[in-house]
Amino acid sequence: MWSGIGNLILYPNPAISKVTVSMENPDVAIQGIMIHDVQGRVLVNQSTPELSKGDTYIMTTTELPAGVYYMSVINDTGVVGKVPLVVRK
């Protein structure tokens, strides 16, 4: 199963050990990913190689306990997308 808002796609969601991130907007290039808990605390803040339309990035989720999170993707202008992420163990 995947989750998508606008042109940001995550799969599988729920994730067990990894999640694939894809941006399908040709005008946006992803430069980083943040994962927040439901209280808004940043748990992961990771730079990525610059990703553009059709590129994918695989991120491990093994360090996160089972739960609900929010994944934000960032470019040089700030946060460009935010998607719920469920982690199962």
Residue frames relative to the residue before (quaternion, step in Angstrom):
aa qw qx qy qz dx dy dz
M 1.0000 0.0000 0.0000 0.0000 0.00 0.00 0.00
W 0.1720 -0.7872 0.5849 0.0923 3.57 -1.12 0.65
S 0.2255 -0.7291 0.6218 0.1756 3.54 -1.30 0.31
G 0.0517 0.8098 -0.5831 0.0383 3.54 -0.96 0.75
I 0.0477 -0.7437 0.6656 0.0400 3.54 -1.14 0.72
G 0.8025 0.0264 -0.0645 0.5926 3.53 -0.58 1.10
N 0.7726 -0.3186 0.2579 0.4849 3.53 -0.67 -1.11
L 0.5299 0.5994 -0.4139 0.4342 3.60 1.26 0.37
I 0.0417 -0.8145 0.5778 -0.0313 3.58 -0.69 1.11
L 0.0837 -0.7629 0.6403 0.0320 3.57 -1.05 0.92
Y 0.1845 0.7675 -0.6071 0.0916 3.56 -1.03 0.74
P 0.5671 -0.2388 -0.7875 0.0355 1.61 -1.97 1.47
N 0.0610 -0.7670 0.6377 0.0372 3.52 -1.21 0.51
P 0.3870 -0.1880 -0.8477 0.3103 1.68 -0.94 2.33
A 0.3341 -0.7262 0.5768 0.1682 3.52 -1.24 0.74
I 0.2805 -0.7433 0.5793 0.1825 3.57 -1.17 0.57
S 0.8355 0.0212 0.0154 0.5489 3.60 0.70 -1.01
K 0.8010 0.0343 -0.0210 0.5973 3.60 1.21 -0.36
V 0.1560 -0.7551 0.6296 0.0950 3.52 -1.31 0.43
T 0.2965 -0.7367 0.5834 0.1702 3.55 -1.07 0.79
V 0.1743 -0.7769 0.6019 0.0603 3.55 -0.91 1.03
S 0.0303 0.7913 -0.6086 0.0496 3.56 -0.93 0.93
M 0.1622 -0.7552 0.6270 0.1007 3.58 -1.03 0.82
E 0.1906 -0.8237 0.5293 0.0704 3.54 -0.67 1.11
N 0.5217 0.6190 -0.4215 0.4086 3.59 1.27 0.14
P 0.3771 -0.7590 0.4777 0.2314 3.63 -0.57 1.06
D 0.6794 0.5025 -0.2868 0.4513 3.61 1.22 -0.36
V 0.7022 0.4174 -0.2496 0.5200 3.61 1.29 -0.06
A 0.1048 -0.7687 0.6286 0.0549 3.56 -1.00 0.88
I 0.3424 -0.7453 0.5405 0.1872 3.58 -0.73 1.10
Q 0.0934 -0.8067 0.5823 0.0372 3.57 -0.97 0.90
G 0.8115 0.0314 -0.0193 0.5832 3.58 1.24 -0.18
I 0.2262 -0.7537 0.6053 0.1200 3.53 -1.33 0.42
M 0.0745 -0.7672 0.6353 0.0482 3.55 -1.06 0.82
I 0.1425 -0.7473 0.6402 0.1066 3.55 -1.14 0.70
H 0.1407 -0.7898 0.5968 0.0190 3.52 -0.86 1.14
D 0.4027 -0.6478 0.5667 0.3113 3.57 -1.19 0.45
V 0.7127 -0.4692 0.2968 0.4289 3.60 -1.23 0.10
Q 0.6325 0.5017 -0.3363 0.4848 3.61 1.24 -0.26
G 0.5811 -0.6180 0.3578 0.3903 3.60 1.29 -0.02
R 0.4693 0.6696 -0.4546 0.3531 3.61 1.24 0.03
V 0.4050 -0.6997 0.5346 0.2463 3.57 -0.97 0.89
L 0.1665 -0.8009 0.5720 0.0594 3.58 -0.68 1.15
V 0.7741 0.0936 -0.0351 0.6251 3.57 1.13 -0.69
N 0.0334 0.7548 -0.6540 0.0372 3.55 -1.00 0.92
Q 0.0942 0.8439 -0.5060 0.1512 3.54 -0.04 1.33
S 0.3583 -0.6890 0.5867 0.2292 3.55 -0.97 0.89
T 0.1569 -0.7704 0.6103 0.0964 3.54 -1.16 0.59
P 0.5636 -0.4861 0.4832 0.4611 3.55 -1.24 0.12
E 0.5768 -0.5948 0.4046 0.3871 3.61 -1.00 0.63
L 0.1299 -0.8004 0.5846 0.0274 3.55 -0.74 1.14
S 0.0658 -0.7846 0.6157 0.0313 3.56 -0.92 0.89
K 0.8198 -0.2750 0.1611 0.4758 3.55 -1.32 -0.04
G 0.8311 0.2079 -0.1846 0.4816 3.52 -0.86 1.06
D 0.5695 0.5727 -0.3963 0.4366 3.62 1.21 -0.25
T 0.1654 -0.7717 0.6044 0.1088 3.55 -1.21 0.53
Y 0.1431 -0.7578 0.6318 0.0779 3.53 -1.27 0.52
I 0.2116 -0.7769 0.5819 0.1142 3.58 -0.81 0.99
M 0.0815 -0.8000 0.5943 -0.0133 3.53 -0.78 1.12
T 0.3884 -0.7161 0.5236 0.2494 3.58 -0.88 0.88
T 0.2036 -0.7742 0.5903 0.1037 3.54 -1.17 0.68
T 0.3646 0.7749 -0.4601 0.2343 3.59 1.28 0.14
E 0.6664 0.5095 -0.3145 0.4443 3.62 1.09 -0.56
L 0.6357 0.5201 -0.3302 0.4651 3.59 1.26 -0.19
P 0.4366 -0.6611 0.5310 0.3008 3.60 -0.97 0.77
A 0.6431 -0.4861 0.4004 0.4356 3.57 -1.24 0.32
G 0.4156 0.6997 -0.5086 0.2810 3.57 -0.95 0.84
V 0.5396 -0.5834 0.4956 0.3506 3.51 -1.39 -0.19
Y 0.0302 -0.7901 0.6104 -0.0468 3.54 -0.94 1.01
Y 0.2932 -0.7017 0.6020 0.2436 3.53 -1.36 -0.05
M 0.1871 -0.7697 0.6024 0.0986 3.55 -0.87 0.98
S 0.1072 -0.7755 0.6214 0.0321 3.54 -0.88 1.06
V 0.1863 -0.7512 0.6181 0.1373 3.55 -1.09 0.70
I 0.2310 -0.7972 0.5558 0.0470 3.49 -1.06 0.95
N 0.0588 -0.7430 0.6607 0.0895 3.53 -1.22 0.58
D 0.7685 -0.3839 0.2291 0.4577 3.59 -1.21 -0.17
T 0.6864 0.4525 -0.2965 0.4859 3.62 1.22 -0.18
G 0.7133 -0.4108 0.2594 0.5051 3.61 1.24 -0.09
V 0.7586 -0.3308 0.2701 0.4921 3.55 -1.24 -0.50
V 0.1328 -0.8214 0.5535 0.0374 3.58 -0.78 1.06
G 0.8063 0.0191 -0.0228 0.5908 3.58 1.23 -0.10
K 0.0512 -0.7827 0.6202 0.0091 3.55 -1.13 0.71
V 0.0161 -0.8105 0.5817 -0.0675 3.55 -0.72 1.15
P 0.4749 -0.6435 0.5070 0.3214 3.61 -1.02 0.72
L 0.0912 -0.7764 0.6230 0.0272 3.56 -1.08 0.79
V 0.1470 -0.7726 0.6135 0.0717 3.57 -0.85 1.00
V 0.1349 -0.7738 0.6158 0.0620 3.57 -0.90 0.98
R 0.0884 -0.7758 0.6243 0.0217 3.54 -0.94 1.02
K 0.2557 -0.7584 0.5796 0.1535 3.56 -1.19 0.54
